[in-house]
């Protein structure tokens, strides 16, 4: 039993995986921890001052401290490790995909060298040739992204369901991912497509 002297708003003292539950702060003659708010200017000097003050009053007990930010960081340690893991594998996947796109663009360009030469002789512009060579790559990347959207949506929703408090998925994120994928793909194949578009037709059609 006790007298309520104040009520505060709900706040998170656990990770967002857990719902907010009631908490009672009850004064006690025995204290095990102290919470101290310090300015962010010189943290080490503040800690040294607190330690000196601690030793003046309780010299027989060792001075131990940690930061609240570190405690909150530990609550999401698993998510941070997952993020690093996914980032590493994503970079590897992008590199491998770019190598595959580069090889595909090179192969397609070599197959259409004479076609490109004939089109240029007939008056096709460099921009038209670039668009022609990049069209297949763009179509493939867009199809791959559209196929991956439901899969990514499902697994991201499953992951978000593990949190008691979460945000809703925004479809704009998937559109932005597609745009970035297109930019990466076009930059990957640009060297081959530009080289083919700028090639002099006389060099490709000299034996025809």
C-alpha positions as CSV (number, residue, x, y, z in Angstrom):
1,X,0.0,0.0,0.0
2,X,1.1,3.5,-0.7
3,X,0.1,7.0,-1.6
4,X,0.3,7.9,-5.3
5,X,2.2,11.2,-5.6
6,X,2.6,11.4,-9.4
7,X,1.7,9.7,-12.7
8,X,3.8,9.9,-15.8
9,X,3.0,9.0,-19.4
10,X,3.8,5.5,-20.8
11,X,7.3,5.1,-22.0
12,X,9.4,2.2,-23.4
13,X,11.8,0.7,-20.9
14,X,12.1,-2.6,-22.9
15,X,12.5,-3.2,-26.6
16,X,9.8,-2.5,-29.1
17,X,9.2,-6.2,-29.3
18,X,7.4,-5.9,-26.0
19,X,4.2,-4.0,-25.2
20,X,4.3,-1.2,-22.6
21,X,3.3,-2.6,-19.2
22,X,2.5,-0.8,-16.0
23,X,5.5,0.2,-13.8
24,X,5.6,1.5,-10.3
25,X,8.4,3.6,-8.8
26,X,8.5,3.1,-5.1
27,X,10.9,5.0,-2.8
28,X,13.1,2.8,-0.6
29,X,15.7,3.4,2.1
30,X,18.1,1.1,0.1
31,X,19.4,2.2,-3.2
32,X,21.4,0.1,-5.6
33,X,21.6,2.4,-8.6
34,X,21.7,6.1,-9.4
35,X,20.7,7.7,-12.6
36,X,22.6,10.9,-13.5
37,X,22.0,13.1,-16.4
38,X,25.2,14.8,-17.7
39,X,25.9,17.4,-20.3
40,X,27.4,16.1,-23.5
41,X,30.4,18.5,-23.6
42,X,33.0,16.5,-21.7
43,X,31.8,13.1,-20.7
44,X,35.1,11.8,-19.3
45,X,35.4,14.8,-17.0
46,X,31.8,14.4,-15.8
47,X,32.5,10.7,-15.0
48,X,35.6,11.6,-13.1
49,X,33.7,14.1,-11.0
50,X,31.0,11.6,-10.3
51,X,33.6,9.0,-9.3
52,X,35.3,11.4,-6.9
53,X,32.0,12.3,-5.3
54,X,31.1,8.6,-5.0
55,X,34.4,7.8,-3.3
56,X,33.8,10.5,-0.8
57,X,30.6,9.0,0.4
58,X,31.0,5.3,-0.3
59,X,34.7,4.5,-0.5
60,X,34.2,0.9,0.4
61,X,32.1,0.1,-2.7
62,X,33.6,0.1,-6.2
63,X,32.4,2.7,-8.7
64,X,30.8,1.1,-11.7
65,X,28.8,2.8,-14.4
66,X,27.2,2.3,-17.8
67,X,25.3,4.4,-20.2
68,X,21.5,4.2,-20.8
69,X,22.2,4.5,-24.6
70,X,24.3,1.3,-24.4
71,X,21.5,-0.5,-22.6
72,X,19.0,0.4,-25.3
73,X,21.5,-0.6,-27.9
74,X,21.8,-4.1,-26.4
75,X,18.0,-4.4,-26.7
76,X,18.4,-4.3,-30.5
77,X,21.7,-6.1,-30.8
78,X,20.1,-9.0,-32.7
79,X,18.5,-6.5,-35.2
80,X,21.9,-4.8,-35.7
81,X,23.6,-8.0,-36.4
82,X,20.9,-9.0,-38.9
83,X,21.2,-5.6,-40.5
84,X,25.0,-6.1,-41.0
85,X,24.5,-9.6,-42.3
86,X,21.8,-8.5,-44.8
87,X,23.9,-5.6,-45.9
88,X,26.9,-7.8,-46.6
89,X,24.9,-10.4,-48.6
90,X,23.1,-7.6,-50.4
91,X,26.3,-6.1,-51.6
92,X,27.6,-9.5,-52.7
93,X,24.3,-10.2,-54.6
94,X,24.5,-6.8,-56.3
95,X,28.1,-7.4,-57.4
96,X,27.3,-10.8,-58.7
97,X,24.2,-9.5,-60.5
98,X,26.2,-6.6,-62.1
99,X,28.8,-9.1,-63.3
100,X,26.1,-11.2,-64.9
101,X,24.5,-8.1,-66.5
102,X,27.8,-7.0,-67.8
103,X,28.4,-10.4,-69.4
104,X,24.9,-10.4,-70.9
105,X,25.3,-6.9,-72.3
106,X,28.6,-7.8,-73.9
107,X,27.2,-11.0,-75.4
108,X,24.1,-9.2,-76.8
109,X,26.1,-6.3,-78.1
110,X,28.5,-8.7,-80.0
111,X,25.5,-10.5,-81.5
112,X,24.1,-7.2,-82.8
113,X,27.2,-5.5,-84.1
114,X,26.2,-5.7,-87.7
115,X,22.6,-4.7,-87.0
116,X,23.8,-1.6,-85.1
117,X,26.1,-0.8,-88.1
118,X,23.2,-1.1,-90.6
119,X,20.9,1.0,-88.4
120,X,23.5,3.8,-88.2
121,X,24.1,3.7,-91.9
122,X,20.3,4.1,-92.4
123,X,20.3,7.2,-90.1
124,X,19.7,5.9,-86.6
125,X,21.0,8.3,-83.9
126,X,23.3,7.3,-81.1
127,X,20.5,7.9,-78.6
128,X,18.2,5.5,-80.5
129,X,20.9,2.9,-80.5
130,X,21.5,3.3,-76.8
131,X,17.8,3.0,-76.1
132,X,17.6,-0.1,-78.3
133,X,20.4,-1.9,-76.5
134,X,19.2,-0.9,-73.0
135,X,15.6,-1.8,-73.6
136,X,16.1,-5.6,-73.0
137,X,18.1,-4.9,-69.8
138,X,15.4,-2.5,-68.4
139,X,12.6,-5.0,-69.2
140,X,14.5,-7.8,-67.4
141,X,15.2,-5.7,-64.3
142,X,11.6,-4.5,-64.1
143,X,10.2,-8.0,-64.4
144,X,12.7,-9.3,-61.7
145,X,11.6,-6.5,-59.3
146,X,7.9,-7.1,-59.9
147,X,8.4,-10.8,-59.1
148,X,10.3,-10.0,-56.0
149,X,7.8,-7.5,-54.6
150,X,5.4,-10.0,-53.1
151,X,8.2,-12.1,-51.6
152,X,9.9,-9.1,-50.0
153,X,6.5,-7.8,-48.8
154,X,5.7,-11.1,-47.1
155,X,9.1,-11.5,-45.3
156,X,9.2,-7.9,-44.2
157,X,5.7,-8.2,-42.8
158,X,6.7,-11.3,-41.0
159,X,9.7,-9.5,-39.5
160,X,7.7,-6.5,-38.5
161,X,5.1,-8.7,-36.8
162,X,7.7,-9.6,-34.2
163,X,7.4,-6.0,-32.9
164,X,4.6,-4.9,-30.6
165,X,4.9,-1.4,-32.2
166,X,5.7,-1.1,-35.9
167,X,5.3,1.0,-39.0
168,X,3.4,0.0,-42.0
169,X,5.2,-0.8,-45.2
170,X,5.1,1.9,-47.8
171,X,4.8,0.8,-51.5
172,X,7.0,3.7,-52.4
173,X,9.9,1.8,-50.9
174,X,9.6,-0.9,-53.5
175,X,9.2,1.6,-56.3
176,X,12.4,3.4,-55.1
177,X,14.2,0.0,-54.9
178,X,13.2,-0.6,-58.6
179,X,14.5,2.8,-59.7
180,X,17.8,2.2,-57.9
181,X,18.1,-1.2,-59.5
182,X,17.5,0.3,-62.9
183,X,20.1,2.9,-62.4
184,X,22.7,0.3,-61.2
185,X,21.9,-1.9,-64.2
186,X,22.1,0.9,-66.7
187,X,25.4,2.1,-65.2
188,X,26.7,-1.5,-65.4
189,X,26.0,-2.0,-69.1
190,X,26.6,1.6,-70.1
191,X,30.2,1.0,-71.1
192,X,29.3,-1.7,-73.6
193,X,26.2,0.0,-75.0
194,X,27.9,3.4,-75.5
195,X,30.9,1.7,-77.1
196,X,28.6,-0.1,-79.5
197,X,26.6,3.0,-80.3
198,X,29.7,5.1,-81.1
199,X,31.4,2.4,-83.2
200,X,32.0,3.5,-86.8
201,X,29.7,1.4,-89.1
202,X,32.6,1.1,-91.6
203,X,34.5,-1.0,-89.1
204,X,31.6,-3.5,-88.6
205,X,30.4,-3.7,-92.2
206,X,33.8,-3.6,-94.1
207,X,33.5,-7.3,-95.1
208,X,29.8,-7.2,-96.0
